[in-house]
Amino acid sequence: MKQATLRQILIVTDGCSNSGMSPVAAAALAKEQGITVNVIGVVERNEVGEQGEAEIKEIAEAGGGLFDIVYPAQLAQTVQMLTRKAMTRTIHQVVNKELKEILGESALEGLTPEKRMQVAGMVDDLGERSTLEVAMLVDTSASMKPKLSAVQQAIHDFSISLRSRSGTSRMSVCLFPGKDKYLDIVIPWTEQIEKAHQITSNLTMSGLTPTGPAIVEAIALFNHVPLPAELADSYRSRYNETEDDDGFLRDHVF
Amino acid sequence: MLMEVNMLKAVQQNAAEKIGPRLCDVDDIQLDGQTYTFYVMEFLQGEQLDKYIAQAGEEWVPILVLQLLNRLQILHEQGWIFGDLKPENMIVTYQDKQIRLIDFGGVTKIGNAVRQFTEDYDRATWQAGDRRAEIAYDLFSLAMVMIRLLLKPAEWKDLRVQTHEIQELCAIILNNERLYPYRIPLVRALHGKYDSADAMRQEMLASLQNRKKDQTARSHVRHQHGGDSAEKWIGGIFVASLLLLAGSLYYAWL
């Protein structure tokens, strides 16, 4: 099997979206383009509410990913575990599909436990060596403010985990809502996050949580997807701006 | 689950020194048309390490740590690290007082990214390295296990909310009379100075043998220290009385 690239969007939020298209539909769109969507709800107490929890679950299911709802202190470990589990799951699905093509329906169930253990070993090995791209989308609506230091810690911790893999890993961090778009890229794709990135300063706190539009813009970050011309133009012009105008970066990056 | 069985199977255990439970069989069972995979392991009659220490006493800590280093040496020689070392993953058997590792879900091939970890015992959380599976990764965790077992629960709790730096850990080791005797192997393991469990074991043994000598030497030092400050105190009084004398002479002269 050739070297696989696994693409994931990881959303860190604390509640319901309230602006723009349905995040569940956006997650389904991402899945169609080979990107898995995972969601972590981060809550202080039981503030996420039934509706928020249901949405988190639906986004993950439509996006072919996993979800979890945790306290800020558990965030760092959850990011790492969820990403790993989602990777294994994606590879399992691919392997199952290939096995089915070779062996027919109920292929994996037909194998002896020993053979299945070998398959699990192979999947694990593929996960370790494959290329991984994760775009992390952080909800920065007003209620998230007290949790952002935990988010920052989790980003730093996650970069260590990625660095420890055998395969190539790239990550990117975006905030939503952005200043004038749905999404602000605070850390463009990078293989090595060495510096501590300050994401807590200079935020535009608002009551808006445009999760759906943010997912759609995040899909554009993965350059294997050919963009619709309109989106490609707006995205490219924005990206160039970012590079030309150092001030933009300086706002967010220490 | 299959990965855990895989690891358990991959790790060859020598009959004299068992690392974990023996794996008896893996098979499928069909219930109501559904296939479930199950495995059978040896039943270990014993107590979780931290609970065992609470019952049997602190004097068991260095002995069980020596046993653990033996187990790890065998595991490492086969090209694996345990990964998720913590008291909750260790059982001391009632009958022969031997420590066994359970939950092989974190066992990782040396060089890959650690499959499973717990933050308190994870060197990356303590900013002392990454999560690549290395012998030194296990030895760091083991040092943390020993610190946890020898600190009072309240002291351990305090430690967990600190800034997570190893300088802090080292300061605690040097200032805590229960940890002080093992300062050499502990501090060196925290700094990743050992390239084998055997090397750490040798120094742990030496610390254990020096403990008595050390304790007397230390009380001696403390005594000397007391003498020092008494001398300073007397010196201070002497200077003060001289000043007083000079003052009164000056006054008389006026």
Interface residues (C-beta under 8 A of the other chain):
Chain A: A76 Q77 R84 E109 P113 E114 R116 M117 A120 G121 D124 E128 D157 I160 S161 R163 S164 R165 S166
Chain B: L2 M3 V5 N6 K9 V26 D27 D28 T35 T37 G111 N112 A113 V114 R115 E119 A124 T125 D130 R131 R132
